[in-house]
Amino acid sequence: MTEATIWWLLAGGAVVAELLTGTFFLLMISTAMAAGALAAHAGADLTVQLLLASVVGGGSVVAWYFVKKRRKATLPKDSNLAFNLDIGETVMVDGWNPDGTANVRYRGANWTVIRRSGEPAAVGAHRVIEVIGTRLCVEKLPQN
């Protein structure tokens, strides 16, 4: 078995391991092993193959780390529309209780709503901005 074949088998094994675990960094390692295989096809000796694979693998992992670090932080699950489809929906608040909560009918059930901090206790249409446990945090919609 040639060195290139071994590199390709290792690269394929890393891809299979990534598919089973969902670890994106294994794809970077697989890319490094493919670089080692290409170096073997080019006739480079084992030292050059290993050096090239380590540089490509290490460089791609470090590059991905910095790309991921620069990305904007995601919202918490309770206020992220991708996780909670209630965010952005409208509810009608008819009156507020003395404890700062209100009861509304939403999606066929009774819900307790709370105001966003600093919001006045106003009646009318409100937008859901966050789900906190079993409570909807709302803000008043501007009237047109």
C-alpha positions in Angstrom: 0.0 0.0 0.0 1.4 3.4 -1.0 1.8 6.3 1.4 -0.8 8.3 -0.6 -3.3 5.5 -0.1 -2.7 5.6 3.7 -3.2 9.3 3.8 -6.5 9.1 1.8 -7.8 6.3 4.1 -6.9 8.5 7.1 -8.7 11.5 5.6 -11.7 9.4 4.8 -11.7 8.1 8.4 -11.6 11.6 9.8 -14.6 12.6 7.6 -16.5 9.5 8.8 -15.6 10.4 12.4 -16.8 14.0 11.8 -20.1 12.8 10.5 -20.6 10.6 13.5 -19.6 13.2 16.1 -20.5 16.5 14.4 -17.1 18.0 15.3 -16.2 20.5 12.6 -12.5 20.5 13.5 -12.2 16.9 12.2 -12.9 18.3 8.8 -9.9 20.6 9.2 -7.8 17.5 10.2 -9.2 15.7 7.2 -8.0 18.5 4.9 -4.6 18.2 6.5 -4.5 14.5 5.7 -5.6 15.2 2.1 -2.7 17.7 1.8 -0.3 14.9 3.0 -1.8 12.6 0.4 -1.3 15.2 -2.4 2.3 15.6 -1.2 2.8 11.9 -1.4 1.4 11.9 -4.9 3.9 14.6 -5.8 6.7 12.4 -4.7 7.7 14.2 -1.5 9.3 12.1 1.3 7.5 11.3 4.5 9.1 14.2 6.5 7.7 16.7 4.0 4.3 15.0 3.9 4.0 15.1 7.7 5.3 18.7 7.8 2.8 19.8 5.2 -0.1 18.0 6.9 0.7 19.5 10.3 1.0 23.1 8.8 -2.3 22.8 6.9 -4.1 21.1 9.8 -2.8 23.5 12.4 -3.3 26.5 10.2 -6.9 25.6 9.4 -7.8 24.9 13.0 -6.3 28.2 14.2 -7.9 30.1 11.3 -11.3 28.6 12.1 -10.9 29.5 15.8 -10.3 33.2 14.9 -13.2 33.2 12.4 -15.5 31.8 15.0 -14.2 34.2 17.7 -14.9 37.2 15.5 -18.5 36.2 14.8 -21.3 38.2 16.5 -22.4 36.5 19.7 -25.8 34.7 19.3 -28.8 35.6 21.3 -29.8 33.5 24.3 -32.2 30.7 23.3 -35.1 32.4 25.1 -34.9 35.6 23.0 -33.7 34.0 19.7 -36.3 33.7 16.9 -34.4 30.7 15.5 -35.2 28.7 18.6 -38.5 30.3 19.7 -41.2 31.1 17.2 -43.1 33.1 19.8 -40.6 36.0 19.5 -42.1 38.8 17.5 -45.7 37.7 17.9 -48.4 40.1 19.1 -50.6 39.8 22.2 -53.3 42.1 23.5 -53.0 43.3 27.1 -56.3 44.5 28.6 -54.9 45.4 32.0 -52.0 45.0 34.3 -52.0 43.4 37.8 -50.5 45.2 40.8 -47.5 42.8 40.7 -46.5 44.0 37.2 -47.9 40.9 35.4 -50.9 40.6 33.1 -52.9 37.6 31.8 -53.5 37.3 28.1 -55.0 34.7 25.8 -52.3 33.5 23.3 -52.3 30.4 21.1 -55.4 29.1 22.7 -54.1 29.2 26.3 -53.8 31.7 29.1 -50.3 33.2 29.5 -48.7 35.4 32.0 -46.9 38.4 30.5 -44.4 40.7 32.1 -43.1 44.1 30.8 -39.6 44.7 29.6 -37.8 46.7 32.3 -38.4 50.4 32.0 -41.6 49.9 30.0 -44.7 51.7 31.3 -47.8 49.6 32.2 -49.9 50.4 29.0 -52.8 48.4 27.6 -53.1 47.4 24.0 -51.0 45.5 21.5 -47.6 44.3 22.7 -44.8 42.3 21.0 -43.2 39.3 22.6 -39.5 39.9 22.9 -38.5 36.9 25.1 -39.9 33.8 26.7 -38.8 33.4 30.3 -39.9 30.0 31.6 -43.7 30.1 31.2 -43.9 33.9 31.0 -43.9 36.1 27.9 -41.8 39.3 28.2 -43.4 42.0 26.1 -42.9 45.5 24.9 -45.6 48.0 23.8 -46.1 48.3 20.1 -46.2 51.9 18.8 -49.6 53.1 17.8 -50.0 54.3 14.2 
